Amino acid sequence: MEQNQVSKSFLWSFLEQASVIIIQFVVQIVLARLLAPEIFGVLAIILVVVNILNVLAQSGLGSALIQDNDADEQAFSTAVWLSLGFAALLYLLVYFLSGPIALFYGMVDLDLYIRVLSLCIFFNAFNSIQRSYLQKTMNFRSLFLMNLFALIASGIVGIVMAYSGAGIWALIAQTIVQSAIACLVMAILTPLKISFTFSIHKAKSLFSYGWKMCMTGVLATAYNSVSELIIGKTCTSGDLGLYSQGRKWPIAAIGAITNAVANVLFPALARLKEDRAAFQNAIIRALQSGTYIIAPLCFLLAVIAEPLIVILLTDKWISCVPVFQVTCVSYCVLMLQLVNLRAYMALGDSGLYMKLHIIKLSIGVILLAAVALTFHDIYVIAFVNGAYTVFSIICIDAKPAKRKIGVGILEQLRLTLPTFLTAGVSALVAYPVGLLSFSYGLELVLQVVLFAIAYVAISKILKIGALSDIIHIMQGLFHRK
């Protein structure tokens, strides 16, 4: 596989992730001005149900198709009908359970809202297979165009309906329209032809891999919900809001890059898994280049946390700065997790992927509950959670790496340590600016500039190879021969 193809795929995948964040942010600001907070609260309850349905309906079949180098049109057709079948069964289940759910929450018409919004699981089930085809063929440009068109069109629908006084129906329509348009645009852009064929053999093969990915997704969703319940129960609602906001923004910013890397790395490694040497070389290059981008971003965000939060969210959110900073620093090793887990997935070992998540989430929820019940302090919770994030990535996610991919955690740390040190020293260079009496705007600019200069200079002094690799990649992208 050509490096230039992978680089272009990453660029388009990053543009897709960034466009989603930016457009959703703008649309949500407009809708927040037009709709009451209670309406968003109702939608949040509905989405808890719908998000779980989406994970179950898709059943990890898209991931199964990507890692299977022998997947043909019959396999994709089988996956579509299997996913739609799961969606139909789940919709029938939620149709009859929506009444009791509405009674539990004591909300009039909640059952109707759930039944209508749950229709999007059919579109999402179909679209998940379409997305897997484009990811498998490294066609991330079409994914970007699909998301861009669907987000803009659905955002316009939601805003127009909200302005017309449609209330909750504006948010429901926006969600359904986004899913439907994504399917339609994808059908136009992708050459994948879905036929009325179904292979029992292929269905069993896909499901044997996919159900483990599905369960991992359900467990992760449940863990996030339980975590917020624990913090909300042991701390005040205001503390929960600060903790949530302190984690939300760095996760979104860092996620734009890590998700782009993950989307490209998985199909790229799946193509190389039969060639052990090429597979290991791709892992090493991805680890070094990815860490060189993610680690400085994490340290820089930690340094500029206070001016950034005050400028974006106003000073009423300044108390979430420590949570923001701890989250950023703990995520600097995220590339170690991303590369190892995607490698296990590419090798077809979804069982190991699920097992590692069960271990991490089980320890995580017990640790969180113990700390929250003991200290009732979001800053202590954030620190312990950050420390556990680093521990779980190094000691749990990477534990099977030597056996599975031939590159153990000690070797991975040796390859990335110069980058971590460079990012850390650059942060120390930029941090003192915050101790001076500058305006937040000037402080932000000066810290970013000082950090960038220090990072590049130290990289050159230490001769970190990832810098020249990234420069070479960028030259290849923008200077075609």
N, C-alpha and C positions, 0 to 999 in steps of 0.2 A: 504494500500500500504506500502510495506517495505521501511524503511528509506534507507537501503543499496542499493535498486534498484534505488531510486531517486539520491543518491550520485554517483553511477556508471554512471547514465545517465548524470548527470552534468559534470562528468569528461570527458566522450566521447564528449559531446557537446562543452565543452571548447577546447578540442583537435581539434575538427572540426573548430571552430572559429579561433583558433591560427594558424592552418595549412593554412587556407585561406589567412590570413594576411601575413604570412611569405612567402608562395610560390608566391603569387601575387606580393609581394614586390621584390623578387628576379627576377621574370620573367620581371617585368616592368623595372628594372634596366638594364637588358640585352637588352630588346627591345629599351629602350631609347638611348642606345649606337649605335644601328643599324639603327634606323629610325629617320627622321627629325621631329622637333617639330610640323611642319605644319600638318603632318599626324595624330598626336595625337589630334590636334585641329579639324580635320575633323571627327575623331571618336567621339569626345565629342559631336558634333552637332548631329550625327546619334543616339548616345545613349540617348539623350534627348527624341527623338521620341520613340525609342525602349523601354526605361524604362517605359514610360507612357503606351505604348501598353501592356507590361507585367502585370502591375498592373490591367488594365482594363480587360484583358483576364482572369486573375486568379479570379477576382471578389470576393476575400475573401472566396472562397469556401473551401479552405483548413482549414481555421480557423473555419468555420461552421461545418466541419466534426469532428474536434478535440473536440469542446465543446458539440457535440451531442453524449450522451452516448448510444443512440440507433442506431447509424450509422452502417449499415451492408454493405455487398459487393454490394448490389443493389444501396445503397446510394453513394458509391465510384464510381461505374460505371456511375451512373447518373451525378455525378460531373465531371468526365472525359469528357464525351460527351458534357456536357453543356459548360465546359471551352474551349474545342476544337472548339465548334460552335462559341463562342465569338471570339476566335482567328482568325477563318476564316473570319468572318465579318470585324474585325478590319484590317486584312491583305488586304482585298479588298479595304477598305477605304484608307489605307496608300499607296497602290499601285497607286491609281489615284491622291493622294495628293502629292506624292513624287516629281512629275514634278514641280508644283508650289513652293514647298519648295526649290528645287534646283535653280529655277529662283530667288527666294527671296534672297538667299545667294550668287547668282552669281557663283556657283561652278559647273564646268563641271563634269558629271558622278555622282553627288551626289544622283540623283534619283535612279540610279542603285545600289549604295552602300546601300541606305535605303531599297530598295526592297529585296536585298539579305540578309542583316543582320536581317531584320524583320522576316525572316523564323524561327529564333530561338524562337519566341513567341509560336510556336506550341510545341516545345520540352519543353519549360518552363511551359506551361500550363499543360501538362501531368505530368511533374516532380513535380509540386506543389502539386498534389494530392498524388503522391507517397510519397513525403516528409511528408505530413500530416498523412498518414497511419503509417509511421515509428515513427513519433513524438507521435501519439496517443497511439501506443503500446510500447512507451519508448525504441525503438530500435535505440539508438543514435550511437551505434557502426557501424551499417551499413551506417548511414548518413556520419560518419567520413570517412569510406573507400570509399564511392562513391565520395565524394568531393576530397579526396586525389588523387584518380586515375584520375578523370576528370581534375583536375587542372594541374597535372604533364603532362598528355598526351597532353592537349591543349596547355600548355606552350611550349612543345617540338615542336609541329606543328607550332606555331607562330614564335618561334625563327628560326627554319629551313627555313621557308618561308621568313622571314625578311632578313636572311643571303643570301638568293638566289635572293634578289632584288624585292620581291613581293610588297613592299610598303604597302599601306592601306589594301590590300587583306590579308596580314599576320595577321593583327589585327581582321579583319572580320572573317577569317577562325578560328582563335583562339577562338573567342566568340562562334561561331556556334558549333565547335567541342566540346567545354566544355559542352554546353547544351545537345548535342546529346549523348555524352558518359555518362553523368550523368543519362539520361533516360535509357540507355542500361544497365549500371551497376546496377541501382536501380531495373530494371525488373528481373535481375538475383538474387539479394540479398533479395528481398521482396517476401513473399508468396501471396501478393495481386493478385487476379485474376480479370481482367477487362472483363466483358461480354458485349454482344450487347443488353443490356437492358436499358430502360430509364423510370423513374417514374416521371410523372408530379407532383404528390403530393410532392415527395422528392425534386424535382427541385425547387418548390415554397418555401419549407421550408428552403432549403439551401441558396437560393438567397435572401430571406427576411432577413437573418442574414448577408450574405456575402457582399451585395451591400454597406452596411454601412461601413464595414471594407475597402472595395475597395475605396469608396469616401474619407475615412480618409487617405489612402495611396496616393491618387492623390493630396489631399490638402497639405499633408506634402511635397511631391515632388515639388509642385508649390511654396510653402512657401520658400523652400531652394533656388529655382531658383530666385524668386523675391528678396529675401534677398541679394543675390550676385549682382543682377542688381542694387539695391538701393545703396549698398556700392560702386560698381563700378562707378556709376553715380555721387555720392557726394564726393568720395575720388579719389585718383589716382589709376591707375592700379597696381602700386607697393604696395600701401597700401592694396588693395584687396588681392594681393598675400600673404602679411604678415598675414593678418587677416585669410585667408583661411588655410595657413600652421599652424598658431597658434592654430586653432581649430581642424584641421585634425588629428594630431598625438594623442592628448589626447583622442579624441573621438574613434579613432581606438583601442588604448590600453585598455581603460575602456570598450569599446563596446565588446571586446573579452570575458569579464566576464559577463557583463549585458545581452548580447544576449544569452549566454549559459544558464544563469539563467532563462531568459524569455522563451526559447525554452522548458525547462524542467518543469517550474512552471505552464505554461498554461495547458498542458494535466494532470498534477498531480492534480491541483485544480479542473479541470473539472470532474475527477473521484470522488472527495470528496464532490461535491456540494450538494448532497442529505443528507449528514451528517453535520449539522450546526456546531457542536462542533469540529469535526475533521477538517472541512474547516477552522474555525477560528484558531485552533491550528497550522495548516500548514502555514497559513498566518503569524502568529507571529514568528514562527521558521524561516521561509524564510526571514522575515524582519530583524530579529536580526543577523542571520548568514550572510546574504548577505551584510548588512551594515558593519559588522565587517571586510569583505574582501574589499568592494568597497571604503569605507571612507578613510582608511589608504592609499590605492593606489592613490586616488585623492590628498591627502595632500602630500604624498611623491613625486609624479610627479611635484607638484607645487614647492616643495623645490629644487628638482634637475633639474628644467627646463633649467637653463642656461648651465650647463655643458653637459647635455643630448643633447640639440639642437646643441651646438657647435661641439660636437663629431660626431653626426649623420649627421647634415646638413651643417656644417662649420659655421664660424663666420659671414658670410654674412646674415644669418637668425636670428642673435641675437636680432634684433628689434622685433621679434614676441614673445619673452619671456613673456611680460606682458599679451598678449592675451592668451597664453598657460596656464599661471598660473591662470588667472581668470576663464577660462573654466574648469580647473581641480577642483578648489575650489567649483564652482557652481554645479558640477556634484556629489559632495559628498552625496547629498540627493537623488540621482537618484533611489535608491532602494525603496524609498517611492512611487515614480511614478510607477515603474515597478510592484510592488506587487499590488497596488490598481487597475491599469488598467488591469492587467492580471486576477484579481479577477472578475472585471466587465465582462470581456470577457468570463470567465469560467461559469459565471452565465447566460450567453446567452444575456446579455444586450448590444448588439453592438450599439444600438441607443444612449445610454448614452456615450459610448466610442467615437462615432462620434461627439456628441454634445460638449463634453469637448474639443476635438481637434479644433472644429470650433471656440469656444470661445477663446482658447489659441492663435491660429494662427491669428485670427482677431486682437486681442489686440497686439500681437507680431509684426505684420507687420506695424501697425499704429505707435506703439512706436518706432520701428526701423527707420521708415521714418522720424518721428519728430526729433529724436536724430541726425540722419545722416545729415538732412538738416540744423539743428541748429549748430552743432559743427564741422562737416567734419573731425572728428578725430576717427580713428579706436580704440584707447584705451578707449575713452569715450563710444563708441558703444559697445565694449567688456564688459566693466564694467556694463553698463545698461542691456545688454543682459544677463549677468551672474546673476544679481540681479533679473531680471524678471524670469529667469529659476527657481530659488529657490522659488520665490513668486508663480508662476503658479503651481509648484508641490505641495506646501503646501496648497494654498488657492483655487485652482481650481480642480486639479486632486483628491485631498483627501477630498474635501468637501462632496461628497455623501458617504464616506466610512462608517460612523457610521450607516447610514440607510441601506446601501446595504450589508455590511459584518459584522457589529457589532463591529468593531474596529475603533474608530474615530481617527482623526489626533492628538489630544492631547495625547491619549494613545500611538499612534505610536511614537510620539516624546519622550514621557517618556521612552519607551522601547529602543530607539536608542541614546538618549542624552549621556549616559556614553561613548559610542563608539565614538561619534563626539568629545567629550572633550578629550578623550584619543588620538585620531588621531591628534587633534589640538596641544596638549601639546607636543606630539612626534615631530611634525613639528618644534615647537619652539626650541626643544633641538637640532635638526639637522641643522637648518638654519644657526647659527653663523659660521659653518665651511666654508661657502661660503664667509665670510668676511676676511678669512685668505689668505695668498699668496701661495696656493697650485696649482698644475697643475689641469686642469679640470678632468683628469682621477682619480687622487687621491681624489679630492674633491667629486666626484660622489660616489666613494666606501665608503669613510668615512661617508658621509651623509646617505647612505643607511643602513650601519651597525648601526650607532647611532640611527636612526629612528626605526629600527627593535628591537633593545635592549630596547629602551624606551617604545615602543608600547606593547611589551610582558610583560615587568615589571609592567607598570601601569595597564595593564589588570588584572594581578594577584593581584595587590594591591586592585583594585576596585572589584575584583571577578566577572568579566564580564563572564557570562555563555556561551556566544557564543564561547569563546576560547576553553573551555573544550568540547563543542559540536563538533567543527571542528576537534579537536584532536581525539575524539572518532570516528568520521566519517572516518578520514584518516586511523586510525588503522583498522577499519572494511574493508576498501578497500584493504589494502596491507597485512593484516594478516588474511587470510582465515582459518577458523577452519577445 
